[in-house]
């Protein structure tokens, strides 16, 4: 915790370093994308064989990477790159902004007491250990489960020798 707190003091950018590196790496490959703007906040970004719809004000892309990670996907960055005076800070989840990172690590976490110092609590009943009489998970079943079309008769036969 203390190491992260000290590390944040050195940051001069608005975004966390991991995000800045990710954006820098992606922006080198933007030549493969064609952007067709339909409105101020909506565009169609075309790769070689795929089409993606980007909506900036909702922070949404049809590839869904932006919604899952909170970091602008390559399609959104391609669209943002075509805009004048666009700030990437406005299109990244607030959790990747340095100010939010600083507030997350601003509080101190106190040390935990020894187990002997824990408070004893009576819950009113006794908690029993689990029943271990069941077959352990690593032991295989006695017989495999057969398919519906498989012969299930167990007739024994002898091979005839000539």
C-alpha positions in Angstrom: 0.0 0.0 0.0 2.7 2.4 1.0 4.7 1.6 -2.2 1.7 2.4 -4.4 1.1 5.6 -2.4 4.7 6.7 -3.1 4.5 5.6 -6.7 1.4 7.8 -7.4 3.2 11.0 -6.2 5.6 10.8 -9.2 2.9 10.5 -11.8 2.3 13.7 -13.8 -0.3 12.5 -16.3 -4.0 12.4 -15.8 -4.3 8.7 -16.6 -2.8 5.7 -14.9 0.5 4.6 -16.5 -0.9 1.2 -17.6 -3.7 2.9 -19.5 -1.3 5.4 -21.1 1.0 2.6 -22.3 -2.0 0.7 -23.6 -3.3 3.7 -25.6 0.2 4.4 -26.9 0.5 0.8 -28.2 -2.9 0.9 -29.8 -2.4 4.3 -31.4 0.5 2.9 -33.4 -1.9 0.5 -35.2 -4.7 2.9 -36.1 -3.8 2.9 -39.8 -5.9 -0.2 -40.4 -9.1 1.5 -39.4 -11.5 3.6 -41.4 -13.8 6.0 -39.4 -17.2 7.2 -40.7 -18.7 9.7 -38.4 -22.5 9.7 -38.2 -22.8 12.4 -35.5 -20.7 14.2 -32.9 -20.7 11.1 -30.6 -21.5 8.3 -32.9 -19.3 6.6 -35.6 -18.8 3.5 -37.6 -15.3 2.1 -37.4 -14.4 -0.4 -40.1 -11.5 -2.9 -39.9 -10.5 -5.1 -42.8 -13.5 -7.3 -42.5 -15.5 -6.1 -39.5 -17.7 -3.1 -38.7 -18.0 -1.7 -35.2 -20.4 1.0 -33.9 -18.9 3.4 -31.4 -21.0 5.7 -29.1 -18.7 8.0 -27.2 -21.2 9.7 -24.8 -22.3 6.2 -23.6 -18.8 4.8 -23.6 -20.0 1.9 -25.7 -18.6 -0.1 -28.6 -20.1 -3.1 -30.4 -16.9 -5.1 -29.6 -17.9 -4.7 -25.9 -14.3 -4.4 -24.8 -14.8 -0.8 -23.7 -17.8 -1.8 -21.5 -16.0 -4.7 -19.9 -12.6 -3.1 -19.2 -13.5 0.6 -18.8 -10.6 1.5 -21.1 -11.3 2.8 -24.6 -11.0 0.1 -27.2 -9.0 0.5 -30.4 -12.2 1.4 -32.3 -13.1 4.2 -29.8 -9.5 5.5 -29.9 -9.6 5.5 -33.7 -12.8 7.6 -33.5 -11.4 9.9 -30.8 -8.3 10.4 -32.9 -10.4 12.0 -35.6 -12.0 14.6 -33.3 -10.4 18.0 -32.6 -9.3 18.8 -29.0 -10.4 15.4 -27.8 -9.1 14.4 -24.3 -8.8 10.7 -23.7 -9.4 11.3 -20.0 -13.1 12.0 -20.8 -13.5 8.5 -22.4 -11.9 6.3 -19.8 -13.6 5.0 -16.7 -13.0 7.2 -13.7 -11.2 4.4 -11.9 -8.2 4.9 -14.3 -7.8 8.6 -13.5 -4.8 9.4 -11.2 -6.9 11.4 -8.8 -9.3 8.5 -8.2 -6.2 6.2 -7.8 -4.8 8.5 -5.2 -8.1 8.5 -3.2 -8.2 4.7 -3.3 -4.7 4.5 -1.6 -5.0 7.6 0.6 -6.4 5.8 3.6 -4.2 3.8 5.9 -5.1 0.2 6.9 -4.4 -0.6 10.5 -2.5 -3.7 11.5 -4.5 -6.8 12.4 -4.4 -8.1 16.0 -3.0 -11.6 16.8 -5.4 -14.5 16.7 -5.2 -14.7 20.4 -6.6 -11.2 20.7 -9.7 -11.9 18.5 -13.0 -11.5 20.2 -14.8 -14.8 21.0 -18.4 -14.8 19.8 -21.1 -17.3 20.8 -23.3 -17.9 17.8 -25.8 -20.1 19.7 -25.0 -23.4 17.9 -22.1 -25.6 17.2 -20.6 -25.7 13.7 -19.8 -29.2 12.7 -17.1 -30.2 10.2 -18.3 -31.5 6.8 -19.3 -35.1 6.3 -16.4 -36.8 4.5 -18.1 -40.2 4.0 -18.8 -39.3 0.4 -16.5 -40.5 -2.4 -13.6 -38.0 -2.7 -13.6 -36.0 -5.9 -10.4 -37.5 -7.3 -11.7 -41.1 -7.1 -13.4 -42.2 -10.4 -16.8 -43.7 -10.6 -17.2 -47.5 -10.5 -18.6 -47.7 -14.0 -18.7 -45.1 -16.7 -21.9 -43.6 -17.9 -22.9 -45.2 -21.2 -24.4 -43.5 -24.2 -28.1 -44.2 -25.1 -27.2 -45.9 -28.3 -24.5 -48.0 -26.7 -25.0 -51.7 -26.0 -25.6 -52.1 -22.3 -25.9 -55.9 -22.1 -23.2 -57.6 -20.0 -23.2 -61.0 -21.6 -19.9 -62.8 -21.5 -18.8 -64.7 -24.5 -15.7 -66.8 -25.4 -13.7 -66.4 -28.5 -13.6 -69.5 -30.5 -10.2 -70.8 -31.5 -9.7 -72.9 -34.6 
